[in-house]
């Protein structure tokens, strides 16, 4: 597997967590909401940081504008599934826009190849999207916050140098707390538009304007698919839709088919058209969602600002959405398009549930069975199947699969010894493609060999539960402040913000190698201490996992808040991972709490999601404290392709 190097630009790699002075901003370690849509590869456990010049990168392609800089001074920005609907019958009525794309009635009026592309009607369905991104209150003290979707390794290089070293320009704030990002979107009918999810993350306002029109219209984000990097927008203004003709969707293309990418990338203000061919179709790593879904590789130029723009075949049909590129010293012209099969899954999911629920996972770690001796040892009679090495505790498959089982078929489709299944007429594709075609809650039938005996089992497919999430739901992290002790769940944005050195090897190892044992489980850490006489002796603590409160194991931050609120003991006793104790007098802590918040300019002692009553719905079954697991939790940490998560 190619190494996908992470590239995030930040003013400094050092952690700015000190609150020994009075400050109007929130504690940054708890509110790590810097825009991080790109997760090409999770950081390694080593302390080495490869340079951007030598790193292979998967980058998304949004354009952000710096006031006061020329358009040619551009730096590089952000980035990211799929289910094929061909052949699946539609059992329910649906609007034209939500019909399974592969089953839409193809318009027989093919575009005239001799026609001037500039006058093509389908170009008018591509719109420019102006996206106002808000800087959270807790980072507004920063003079400049570089929002890079395809993060560059952090350094202390001045902003001017960074902007010259990068391929393209990111944006600076239009004011002290917002940016304007220019990206692409396109009309799909029924008052809806499509774009990339990474383009609307942390946005406060989205405006769109049509080709040849200076009027901007407010758009509403209806759904955001993190894994597939797709967002659905709606524009209510009837004026915007006058004379508009939605795009027609085409089927999955073939290799060497012509492809045209249309959008509003950097380099100018008018619409841009680039042309190439389809180079490859396979299960692809989606940078924004840290997921593996069907993707189309093309050689047409894709640049910042192309994000969310459509890609067309030579008949004027939309075959996908431009969303990321691959860059290294050894490659060129490798861009990626989200195919219409993935778009179809996203739209069908939204229509079924009224919201986006995500792509399901089988929740098993699989090993290829290429070696004949290995197959003979497992009593597998032919060159087929993949070996189950681990099953996630939170996966329904944990009830029907065991370590040592060999999966030889999925819904009747034979699985090869390399973990591939037949695809179209003469191709093969990764086995997890079949899983991505399902919806959350669907049932799959698995043919397995257990101890030499063939059997069939059924399991429900659900979305994967992450112990350490790649994205923070709702954009704002949860936090709890107890007498100056700041607690928050461990997440990938937090790890990125703090850097590996300050997070510590043990927490990094847990993030990379530990699975959630029950739904709702979190690693809760003491992010920092807001110094006060009530917490004297604990001021230097930071980024340490709290495992127990007054002897009770902590399930998640909501559970910790509940335990603190309901405590009637004289002391509040926090037990940390390394057997360190922090003890506070309960009455003194209660008295000092409001004063600490006032001194540091923090409006509340907890995030809004912790204000709701606690309901203990997590089934932990008395499992002991989380320890470091024995295998990586994602394909990005696995050093070779013999093992893969499905």
C-alpha positions in Angstrom: 0.0 0.0 0.0 1.4 3.4 -0.9 2.3 5.6 2.0 -0.2 8.4 2.2 1.7 11.2 4.0 -0.1 13.7 6.0 0.4 17.3 5.2 -1.1 19.9 7.5 0.1 23.5 7.8 0.1 25.0 11.2 1.9 28.0 12.6 3.9 25.8 15.0 4.2 22.3 16.1 4.6 23.3 19.7 1.6 23.1 21.9 0.2 26.5 23.1 -1.7 25.3 26.1 -0.7 27.6 28.9 -3.4 29.4 30.7 -1.4 30.9 33.5 -2.4 34.3 32.2 -5.9 35.7 31.9 -7.1 35.1 28.4 -10.5 35.6 26.7 -10.0 32.5 24.6 -11.0 29.0 25.5 -8.4 26.3 26.2 -7.2 25.2 22.9 -6.5 21.6 23.8 -10.1 20.9 24.5 -11.4 22.8 21.5 -9.3 21.3 18.8 -11.6 22.3 15.9 -9.0 23.4 13.4 -10.4 22.3 10.0 -8.9 18.9 9.4 -10.9 17.2 6.7 -7.8 15.4 5.4 -6.7 12.2 7.0 -4.5 10.6 4.4 -2.5 8.6 6.9 -2.7 8.8 10.7 0.6 9.9 12.3 3.1 7.2 13.1 4.3 6.4 16.6 7.8 7.6 15.7 8.9 11.2 16.4 10.2 11.7 12.9 8.4 14.1 10.6 9.0 13.6 6.9 9.3 16.7 5.0 6.5 17.8 2.6 8.9 17.6 -0.3 9.6 13.9 0.1 6.2 12.9 1.3 3.6 11.2 -0.9 0.3 13.0 -0.3 -3.3 12.5 -1.0 -4.8 16.0 -1.1 -8.3 17.4 -1.5 -8.9 20.3 -3.8 -10.6 23.3 -2.4 -9.6 26.8 -3.1 -9.3 29.5 -0.4 -8.5 33.1 -1.1 -6.0 35.3 0.8 -6.9 39.0 0.7 -4.1 41.1 -0.4 -2.3 38.3 -2.4 -2.4 37.7 -6.1 -4.3 34.8 -7.6 -1.1 33.3 -8.7 0.2 33.0 -5.2 -1.6 29.8 -4.2 -0.9 27.2 -1.6 -2.4 23.7 -1.3 -5.5 22.7 0.5 -7.9 19.9 1.6 -9.5 16.7 0.4 -11.9 12.0 0.4 -17.0 5.7 -1.1 -19.2 3.4 -2.8 -22.1 1.4 -3.5 -23.2 0.3 -6.9 -26.9 0.4 -7.5 -26.9 -1.2 -10.9 -29.3 -4.1 -11.1 -30.9 -3.3 -7.7 -34.7 -2.8 -8.1 -36.4 0.2 -6.7 -39.1 -0.9 -4.4 -40.2 2.6 -3.4 -41.1 5.7 -5.3 -38.5 8.5 -5.4 -37.9 11.8 -7.1 -35.7 11.9 -10.2 -32.8 13.3 -8.3 -32.8 10.4 -5.7 -33.3 7.6 -8.2 -30.5 5.1 -8.2 -28.2 6.7 -10.7 -27.3 3.5 -12.5 -31.0 2.8 -13.1 -31.9 6.3 -14.3 -33.3 6.3 -17.8 -30.5 7.4 -20.1 -31.3 10.4 -22.2 -30.8 9.4 -25.8 -29.9 12.8 -26.9 -26.1 12.5 -26.8 -24.1 15.7 -26.9 -22.9 16.6 -30.4 -19.1 15.9 -30.4 -18.6 18.7 -33.0 -20.3 21.2 -30.8 -18.3 23.9 -29.1 -17.7 22.9 -25.5 -18.0 26.5 -24.4 -21.7 26.5 -25.5 -22.6 23.1 -23.9 -25.7 23.3 -21.8 -24.2 21.0 -19.1 -21.6 23.6 -18.2 -24.4 25.9 -16.9 -25.2 23.3 -14.2 -21.8 23.8 -12.6 -21.9 26.6 -10.0 -19.3 28.4 -8.0 -19.7 28.0 -4.2 -18.5 30.7 -1.8 -18.1 29.2 1.6 -17.7 31.3 4.7 -15.7 29.3 7.3 -15.8 30.3 10.9 -12.9 30.3 13.3 -14.0 29.0 16.7 -13.8 31.4 19.6 -10.9 29.5 21.2 -8.6 30.1 18.2 -9.4 33.7 17.4 -6.3 34.9 19.3 -4.2 33.4 16.5 -2.9 36.1 14.1 -3.5 33.6 11.2 -4.9 30.2 11.1 -3.9 28.2 8.0 -6.8 25.9 7.1 -5.2 23.2 4.9 -7.4 20.2 3.9 -4.3 18.3 2.9 -2.3 19.0 5.9 1.4 19.8 5.5 3.8 18.7 8.3 3.8 21.4 10.9 6.8 23.7 11.1 7.9 27.0 12.4 8.5 28.4 8.9 6.9 31.8 8.4 3.6 32.0 6.6 5.2 33.8 3.6 7.7 30.9 3.1 5.0 28.2 3.5 2.8 29.8 0.9 5.7 29.9 -1.6 6.7 26.3 -0.9 3.2 24.9 -1.4 1.8 24.3 -4.8 -1.3 26.5 -4.3 -2.5 29.1 -1.9 -4.8 28.6 1.1 -6.8 31.5 2.4 -6.4 33.9 5.3 -9.3 35.3 7.3 -11.6 37.8 5.6 -12.0 39.2 9.2 -10.6 38.0 12.5 -12.8 35.0 12.5 -13.7 33.8 9.1 -12.5 32.8 5.6 -14.0 32.8 2.2 -13.4 29.5 0.3 -14.2 29.2 -3.4 -15.1 25.8 -4.6 -17.3 24.1 -7.1 -20.8 22.4 -7.0 -23.4 21.3 -9.5 -27.1 21.0 -9.9 -28.8 17.6 -9.7 -32.4 18.8 -9.8 -35.3 19.1 -7.2 -33.6 22.2 -5.8 -30.5 20.3 -4.8 -26.8 20.6 -5.5 -23.8 18.3 -4.8 -20.3 19.2 -3.6 -17.6 17.7 -1.4 -18.1 17.3 2.3 -14.7 18.7 3.1 -15.7 21.9 1.4 -18.5 22.7 3.9 -16.9 21.4 7.1 -17.1 24.0 9.9 -18.9 26.4 7.6 -21.2 29.2 8.9 -22.6 30.2 5.5 -22.6 28.8 2.0 -23.4 30.9 -1.0 -23.6 29.8 -4.7 -23.8 31.6 -8.0 -24.4 30.4 -11.5 -22.2 30.7 -14.5 -22.6 34.1 -16.1 -24.5 35.5 -13.1 -23.2 37.8 -10.4 -26.0 37.2 -7.9 -25.1 35.0 -4.9 -27.8 32.7 -3.3 -27.7 31.2 0.2 -27.5 27.4 0.2 -28.3 25.1 3.1 -26.3 22.0 3.9 -28.8 19.1 4.1 -26.4 16.2 4.6 -22.6 15.6 4.9 -21.1 12.2 4.1 -17.8 12.1 5.9 -16.7 8.7 4.5 -17.6 9.4 0.9 -16.7 13.1 1.0 -20.1 14.2 -0.5 -22.4 17.0 0.7 -26.0 17.7 -0.4 -27.0 21.3 -0.6 -30.4 23.0 -1.2 -31.1 26.5 -2.6 -34.7 27.7 -1.9 -34.6 30.7 -4.2 -36.8 30.1 -7.3 -34.8 32.8 -9.1 -31.7 30.6 -8.9 -33.3 27.7 -10.6 -34.9 29.6 -13.5 -33.8 28.0 -16.8 -31.6 25.6 -14.9 -31.2 22.1 -16.4 -29.8 19.5 -13.9 -27.0 17.2 -15.0 -27.7 13.7 -16.3 -25.8 11.0 -14.6 -23.9 8.3 -16.5 -22.8 4.8 -15.6 -19.4 3.7 -14.4 -16.9 4.4 -17.2 -14.4 2.0 -18.7 -10.6 2.3 -18.8 -9.4 4.9 -21.4 -12.8 6.5 -21.6 -12.5 10.3 -22.1 -13.3 12.4 -19.0 -13.7 16.1 -18.7 -13.4 17.9 -15.3 -15.3 21.2 -14.9 -15.1 23.6 -12.0 -13.8 26.9 -10.7 -10.2 26.2 -9.7 -7.5 28.7 -8.8 -5.9 30.7 -11.6 -9.0 32.7 -12.6 -12.6 33.5 -11.9 -14.4 31.9 -14.9 -15.2 28.3 -15.4 -12.4 25.9 -16.2 -12.4 22.7 -18.2 -9.6 20.1 -18.3 -9.6 16.8 -20.2 -8.1 13.4 -19.8 -8.9 9.7 -19.6 -9.9 7.1 -17.0 -6.7 5.5 -15.8 -8.0 3.1 -13.1 -11.1 2.0 -11.3 -10.6 0.3 -7.9 -11.3 0.6 -4.2 -9.5 3.8 -3.2 -8.4 5.4 0.0 -10.6 8.5 0.6 -8.5 11.0 2.4 -11.2 13.0 4.1 -13.1 10.1 5.6 -10.2 7.8 6.1 -12.3 5.2 4.3 -11.8 2.7 1.4 -14.5 3.1 -1.3 -14.7 2.8 -5.0 -12.9 5.5 -6.9 -12.0 6.6 -10.4 -8.4 7.6 -11.1 -8.0 10.1 -14.0 -5.1 12.0 -15.6 -7.1 15.2 -16.2 -5.8 18.1 -14.1 -7.5 18.6 -10.8 -6.6 21.7 -8.8 -7.7 23.5 -5.6 -11.2 24.9 -6.4 -12.1 21.8 -8.4 -13.4 20.2 -5.3 -17.1 19.3 -5.7 -17.1 19.9 -9.4 -18.5 17.3 -11.9 -16.5 15.0 -14.3 -18.2 14.3 -17.6 -17.9 11.6 -20.2 -17.9 12.4 -23.9 -21.7 12.2 -24.0 -22.1 15.1 -21.5 -23.2 12.8 -18.7 -21.8 13.3 -15.2 -19.7 10.2 -14.1 -18.6 11.5 -10.8 -17.4 14.3 -8.5 -13.7 15.5 -8.4 -12.4 15.4 -4.8 -8.7 14.6 -4.3 -5.2 14.2 -6.0 -2.2 12.1 -5.3 1.2 13.9 -5.2 4.7 12.6 -4.9 8.1 13.1 -6.5 7.6 10.0 -8.6 4.1 10.7 -9.9 2.1 13.2 -11.9 -1.4 13.8 -13.1 -3.1 11.4 -10.6 -6.5 12.8 -9.7 -9.6 11.0 -8.3 -13.3 11.2 -8.9 -16.1 9.9 -6.7 -18.1 7.6 -9.1 -21.8 7.8 -9.5 -22.3 4.5 -7.7 -21.0 6.1 -4.5 -23.1 9.2 -5.2 -26.1 7.0 -5.6 -25.5 5.2 -2.3 -25.3 8.6 -0.6 -28.5 9.9 -2.1 -30.4 6.7 -1.5 -29.2 6.7 2.2 -30.5 10.3 2.6 -33.9 9.5 1.1 -34.3 6.3 3.2 -33.4 7.8 6.5 -33.9 11.6 6.1 -30.2 11.9 6.9 -26.9 10.4 6.1 -26.1 7.3 8.2 -22.9 6.2 6.6 -21.3 3.2 4.9 -21.4 -0.1 6.8 -18.5 -2.2 7.9 -18.1 -6.0 8.5 -15.7 -5.2 11.4 -13.2 -8.0 10.7 -9.4 -8.0 10.2 -8.7 -10.3 7.3 -5.5 -12.1 6.0 -5.0 -13.2 2.5 -4.6 -17.0 1.8 -2.1 -17.0 -1.1 0.2 -19.6 0.6 -0.8 -23.2 -0.2 0.5 -24.5 3.2 -1.6 -21.9 5.0 -4.7 -23.0 3.1 -3.9 -26.7 3.8 -3.5 -26.0 7.5 -6.9 -24.3 7.6 -8.5 -27.2 5.6 -9.4 -24.9 2.7 -9.7 -27.2 -0.3 -9.2 -24.6 -3.1 -7.6 -21.3 -3.9 -10.2 -19.2 -2.2 -11.1 -17.3 1.0 -9.6 -14.9 3.5 -8.7 -15.7 7.0 -10.4 -13.9 10.0 -7.7 -12.7 12.3 -9.8 -10.4 14.5 -13.4 -9.4 15.0 -14.3 -6.0 16.5 -16.2 -6.3 19.8 -18.7 -3.7 18.7 -19.5 -5.4 15.4 -22.6 -7.7 15.0 -20.2 -10.1 13.3 -18.6 -10.8 16.6 -21.7 -13.0 17.4 -21.2 -15.3 14.4 -17.5 -15.2 13.4 -14.5 -16.4 15.3 -10.8 -16.0 14.8 -9.6 -18.7 12.5 -12.8 -18.7 10.3 -12.2 -18.5 6.5 -14.7 -16.4 4.6 -15.1 -17.9 1.1 -18.3 -16.1 -0.1 -20.3 -12.9 0.6 -23.9 -13.0 -0.5 -23.1 -15.8 -2.8 -20.1 -14.1 -4.5 -16.9 -16.2 -4.2 -14.0 -14.5 -2.5 -10.5 -15.2 -3.9 -7.4 -16.0 -1.8 -6.2 -12.4 -2.4 -9.3 -10.9 -1.0 -10.8 -10.0 -4.3 -14.2 -10.7 -6.0 -15.3 -10.5 -9.7 -16.0 -7.0 -11.0 -17.8 -6.3 -14.2 -16.8 -8.8 -17.0 -13.1 -9.4 -16.8 -11.9 -7.5 -13.7 -11.5 -8.2 -10.0 -11.9 -5.8 -7.1 -11.2 -5.7 -3.4 -13.7 -7.8 -1.3 -14.7 -4.8 0.8 -16.4 -3.2 -2.3 -19.3 -5.6 -1.8 -19.6 -4.4 1.8 -19.7 -0.8 0.7 -22.7 -1.6 -1.6 -24.8 -2.4 1.5 -26.6 0.0 3.8 -26.3 0.2 7.5 -28.7 -2.3 9.0 -28.7 -4.6 5.9 -28.1 -8.4 6.4 -25.3 -10.2 4.7 -24.8 -14.0 4.2 -21.3 -15.2 4.6 -20.0 -18.6 3.5 -17.3 -19.7 5.9 -15.0 -22.7 6.6 -14.6 -23.4 10.3 -12.3 -26.3 11.3 -12.7 -27.8 7.8 -16.5 -27.6 7.8 -18.4 -25.3 5.4 -21.3 -23.4 6.8 -23.4 -20.3 6.1 -23.9 -17.5 8.7 -25.8 -14.2 8.6 -24.8 -10.9 10.2 -26.1 -7.4 10.3 -23.8 -4.7 8.8 -23.4 -1.5 10.8 -21.2 1.6 10.6 -17.9 1.2 12.4 -17.4 2.3 16.0 -14.2 4.2 16.5 -12.6 4.4 19.9 -10.7 7.4 18.7 -12.8 9.2 16.1 -11.3 10.7 12.9 -13.9 13.5 13.0 -15.7 15.3 15.8 -19.5 15.0 15.3 -21.0 18.4 15.3 -17.6 20.1 14.9 -17.2 21.0 18.6 -15.5 18.7 21.0 -17.0 17.8 24.3 -15.2 19.1 27.4 -15.7 19.2 31.2 -13.9 21.5 33.7 -13.7 20.4 37.3 -11.9 23.0 39.5 -9.6 23.9 36.6 -9.0 20.3 35.5 -10.0 20.2 31.8 -11.2 16.8 30.5 -12.0 15.9 26.9 -12.2 12.8 24.7 -9.2 11.7 22.7 -9.7 12.3 19.0 -7.6 12.4 15.8 -8.0 16.2 15.5 -6.7 16.5 19.1 -3.7 14.3 18.3 -2.9 16.4 15.2 -3.2 19.7 17.1 -1.1 18.6 20.1 1.6 16.8 18.0 3.0 13.4 18.9 5.5 14.6 21.4 3.0 16.2 23.8 0.4 13.5 23.4 2.8 10.7 24.5 3.7 7.3 23.2 1.2 5.4 25.3 -1.9 7.4 24.2 -0.7 7.3 20.6 -0.4 3.5 20.9 -3.9 3.2 22.2 -5.2 5.4 19.4 -3.5 3.2 16.8 -3.9 -0.3 18.3 -7.0 -0.3 20.5 -10.6 -1.0 19.5 -13.8 0.1 21.2 -15.1 -2.7 23.4 -18.6 -1.3 23.6 -20.6 1.4 21.8 -20.0 4.8 23.3 -16.6 4.0 24.8 -14.1 6.9 24.7 -10.6 7.5 26.0 -11.1 10.5 28.3 -7.9 12.6 29.0 -7.0 15.4 31.2 -6.1 17.9 28.5 -4.6 20.6 30.8 -5.0 22.3 34.2 -6.1 25.9 34.6 -3.9 26.9 37.5 -5.5 27.8 40.8 -4.7 27.3 44.4 -7.4 24.6 44.6 -5.5 22.4 42.2 -2.0 23.2 43.4 0.5 20.4 42.6 -1.4 19.4 39.5 -0.6 22.4 37.3 1.9 20.5 35.0 -0.4 17.6 34.2 -1.6 17.3 30.7 -2.7 14.8 28.1 -3.1 11.9 30.6 -5.9 9.4 30.5 -8.2 9.4 33.5 -9.4 5.8 34.1 -11.4 6.0 37.3 -13.4 8.5 39.4 -13.8 7.6 43.1 -13.1 4.0 42.1 -15.6 3.7 39.3 -14.1 3.0 35.8 -14.9 5.8 33.3 -16.8 4.8 30.1 -16.8 8.2 28.3 -16.9 11.9 29.1 -20.7 11.9 29.6 -20.2 9.2 32.2 -17.5 11.2 33.9 -19.7 14.3 34.0 -22.5 12.2 35.5 -20.2 10.7 38.2 -18.9 14.2 39.2 -22.4 15.7 39.3 -23.8 12.9 41.5 -20.8 12.6 43.8 -21.7 13.2 47.5 -18.3 12.2 48.9 -15.9 14.6 50.7 -13.2 14.2 48.0 -13.2 14.0 44.2 -10.6 11.3 43.4 -9.3 11.0 39.8 -7.2 8.0 39.0 -5.0 8.2 35.9 -3.4 5.7 33.6 0.0 5.7 35.3 -1.4 5.2 38.8 -1.2 8.9 39.6 -4.0 10.3 41.8 -5.5 13.8 41.8 -7.6 14.5 44.8 -9.8 17.6 45.2 -11.9 18.7 48.1 -15.4 18.7 46.7 -16.7 21.8 48.4 -13.5 23.8 47.7 -13.7 22.6 44.1 -17.3 23.7 43.8 -16.5 27.2 45.2 -13.4 27.7 43.0 -15.0 26.5 39.8 -16.9 29.7 38.8 -13.9 31.9 39.8 -11.6 29.9 37.5 -14.0 30.1 34.6 -14.2 33.9 35.1 -10.5 34.3 35.4 -9.8 32.5 32.1 -12.7 33.9 30.2 -14.5 30.6 29.7 -18.3 30.9 29.5 -19.2 27.4 30.8 -17.8 24.5 32.8 -18.9 22.0 30.2 -19.9 21.7 26.5 -23.6 21.9 25.6 -23.9 18.2 24.8 -23.0 17.4 28.5 -25.9 19.5 29.7 -28.4 16.8 28.8 -29.4 14.1 31.4 -27.1 11.1 31.3 -28.6 7.8 30.2 -26.4 4.7 30.8 -27.0 2.9 27.5 -23.5 1.6 27.0 -23.1 -2.1 27.7 -19.6 -2.6 29.1 -20.3 -6.0 30.7 -17.7 -5.2 33.4 -14.8 -5.2 31.0 -11.6 -4.0 32.7 -9.7 -0.8 31.8 -8.7 -0.4 28.2 -5.2 -1.6 27.4 -3.1 -1.3 24.2 -4.4 -3.7 21.6 -2.3 -6.2 19.5 -3.1 -5.1 16.0 -3.6 -1.8 14.1 -7.1 -0.3 14.0 -7.0 0.8 10.4 -5.4 -0.1 7.1 -3.2 3.0 7.3 -1.1 1.5 10.1 -0.7 -1.9 8.6 2.7 -2.2 7.0 1.8 -4.5 4.1 -1.3 -5.6 2.2 -1.5 -9.1 3.5 -3.8 -7.9 6.3 -6.8 -5.6 5.7 -9.8 -4.4 7.7 -13.1 -5.0 6.0 
